[in-house]
Amino acid sequence: MEITKDVKKNRSVGIGGSDCYNLMITQDWNTLYKLKVGDIDPPNLDKKFNVQLGIFTEPFNLHCLTQKLLTDNKRTNKGMHIDTSKKIIYEPEPATKTITIALTTSLLLYAHLDGYIDEHQCVIECKHTSENKTLADLTETYYPQVQHYINVTDSKQAIISGIFGNRAHMFDIIKRDDKYIEELETAQKAFWSYVLTKTEPDKNS
């Protein structure tokens, strides 16, 4: 996979993981379009409590995940046991993938990963959510983002690692879903055609 350190420009020149939530879950293409063409500024997340909490608890989230992955498979019941001699890569360099929209037009897809396990070709995505949420809720909400990261990195699977309030840490393994990735790429190409032609989409939330 192609690696780039230039992460600031990606938001305006391509599609990232958080964009996929708007494309596939809320289907708020209009707001996303306005962000991509510069009609509105991206939200300032520096003072958004839940976002900053997730950032500050991410190291602990990864610590909890690592401890569970290093235990016996029977205890985790998730079917993934990692070699203690190998390390999970935390904060990997951003990855990119280019897909073709038309014969002369391409679209940049990018992924900013929380972690990666080379031996399992496995993306790691960390979340800190409400204690009222379930692991199934977390998986459903972030499924587009996780499949996007799997696609960009050409991986086999992903782990979504969640802290639920101050109650518990749980994780789930999400396998690569080629059918969904195809649907996701179709939506990404359709959306980016609006950006290229400076035409506001007809899809609203």
C-alpha positions in Angstrom: 0.0 0.0 0.0 1.1 3.6 -0.7 2.0 5.5 2.5 1.9 9.3 2.8 2.7 11.6 5.7 0.7 14.5 4.2 -2.5 14.0 6.2 -3.8 17.6 6.2 -4.6 17.8 2.5 -6.4 14.5 2.3 -9.6 15.8 3.8 -10.3 18.1 0.9 -8.8 15.9 -1.9 -10.3 12.5 -1.1 -12.5 10.4 1.1 -11.6 9.2 4.6 -13.1 6.8 7.1 -15.3 9.3 9.0 -16.7 10.5 5.6 -18.1 7.0 5.1 -20.5 7.4 8.0 -22.1 10.3 6.2 -22.2 8.4 2.9 -23.6 5.2 4.1 -25.4 5.7 7.5 -26.8 9.2 7.7 -26.6 9.7 3.8 -26.0 13.4 4.5 -24.2 13.9 1.2 -25.0 17.6 1.1 -23.1 18.6 4.2 -20.2 16.4 3.2 -20.2 18.0 -0.2 -20.1 21.5 1.2 -17.1 20.4 3.4 -15.2 19.0 0.4 -15.7 22.0 -1.9 -15.0 24.5 0.9 -18.5 26.0 1.2 -18.4 25.4 5.0 -15.5 24.9 7.4 -14.9 21.6 9.1 -16.1 21.5 12.7 -13.6 22.4 15.4 -13.2 19.3 17.5 -10.6 20.7 19.9 -13.2 21.5 22.5 -15.7 18.7 21.8 -15.7 16.6 24.9 -16.5 13.2 23.6 -13.9 13.5 20.8 -11.2 14.6 23.1 -12.1 11.9 25.6 -11.7 9.3 22.9 -8.2 10.7 22.1 -7.0 10.7 25.7 -8.4 7.2 26.4 -7.0 5.7 23.2 -3.7 4.5 24.8 -5.7 2.7 27.6 -8.1 1.3 25.0 -5.2 -0.2 23.1 -3.7 -1.5 26.3 -6.9 -3.3 27.2 -7.1 -4.8 23.8 -3.5 -5.9 23.8 -3.9 -7.7 27.1 -7.0 -9.5 25.9 -5.3 -10.5 22.6 -2.4 -11.9 24.4 -4.5 -14.3 26.5 -5.8 -17.7 25.6 -8.3 -17.8 22.7 -10.8 -19.6 24.9 -10.9 -16.7 27.3 -11.3 -14.1 24.5 -13.6 -16.3 22.5 -12.7 -14.2 19.5 -10.4 -16.5 17.6 -7.3 -14.2 17.5 -4.2 -14.9 19.5 -1.1 -12.8 18.8 2.5 -13.8 19.1 4.0 -12.2 22.1 7.3 -11.7 20.3 5.5 -9.4 17.8 4.0 -6.0 18.5 0.9 -4.3 17.5 1.8 -1.2 15.5 0.2 1.8 17.1 -0.5 4.9 15.1 0.7 3.6 11.7 1.5 6.1 9.0 -1.6 7.1 7.0 -2.4 4.8 4.1 -3.9 5.7 0.7 -5.5 4.0 -2.2 -6.5 5.4 -5.6 -9.7 4.2 -7.4 -10.8 5.1 -10.9 -14.1 7.0 -11.4 -13.7 7.5 -15.2 -11.0 6.8 -17.7 -9.2 10.0 -16.9 -10.4 10.7 -13.3 -9.3 9.1 -10.0 -10.3 9.4 -6.4 -8.0 9.3 -3.4 -9.2 7.1 -0.5 -7.2 7.5 2.8 -7.1 5.9 6.2 -5.7 7.1 9.5 -5.4 4.0 11.6 -5.3 3.6 15.4 -3.3 0.4 15.1 -2.4 -2.5 12.9 -1.4 -6.2 13.4 0.9 -7.3 10.6 0.7 -11.0 11.3 -3.1 -11.0 10.9 -3.4 -8.2 8.3 -5.7 -6.6 10.8 -6.8 -2.9 11.2 -7.5 -1.6 14.7 -10.1 1.1 15.3 -10.6 2.5 18.8 -13.8 4.1 20.1 -15.0 5.4 23.5 -18.8 5.4 23.6 -21.7 5.6 26.1 -22.1 2.8 28.6 -25.7 2.4 27.3 -24.3 1.3 23.9 -23.7 -2.4 23.1 -20.8 -3.9 21.1 -23.3 -4.6 18.3 -24.3 -0.9 18.3 -20.6 0.1 17.9 -20.0 -2.4 15.1 -23.1 -1.3 13.2 -22.3 2.4 13.5 -18.7 2.2 12.4 -19.0 -0.7 9.9 -18.6 1.6 6.8 -15.5 3.3 8.4 -13.9 -0.1 9.3 -14.6 -1.7 5.8 -13.2 1.5 4.2 -10.0 1.0 6.3 -9.8 -2.7 5.3 -10.2 -1.7 1.7 -7.6 1.0 1.7 -5.0 -1.1 3.5 -5.9 -4.3 1.6 -6.4 -6.1 4.9 -8.3 -9.3 5.8 -10.1 -8.0 8.9 -10.4 -5.3 11.5 -10.8 -5.1 15.3 -13.2 -2.5 16.7 -12.0 -1.9 20.3 -14.5 -0.1 22.5 -14.6 1.5 25.9 -18.2 1.8 27.2 -18.4 4.7 29.6 -16.5 3.7 32.7 -18.1 0.3 32.7 -16.2 -2.1 30.4 -13.9 -2.7 27.5 -15.0 -5.0 24.7 -13.8 -5.7 21.2 -15.1 -7.4 18.1 -13.4 -8.8 15.0 -14.9 -7.7 11.7 -14.1 -9.7 8.6 -13.5 -8.2 5.2 -16.8 -7.8 3.3 -16.0 -7.6 -0.4 -19.7 -7.1 -1.4 -20.1 -4.2 1.0 -16.7 -2.7 -0.1 -18.0 -2.8 -3.7 -21.2 -0.9 -2.6 -19.1 1.6 -0.6 -16.8 2.3 -3.6 -19.8 2.8 -5.8 -21.2 5.4 -3.3 -17.8 7.0 -3.0 -17.4 7.4 -6.8 -20.9 8.7 -7.2 -20.4 11.3 -4.4 -17.0 12.4 -5.7 -18.5 13.0 -9.2 -20.6 15.7 -7.5 -17.5 17.2 -6.0 -15.7 17.2 -9.4 -18.6 18.8 -11.2 -19.4 21.3 -8.4 -22.9 20.0 -8.4 -24.7 19.8 -5.0 -26.0 16.2 -4.4 -29.7 15.4 -4.3 -29.3 13.2 -1.2 -30.1 14.7 2.2 -30.1 13.3 5.7 
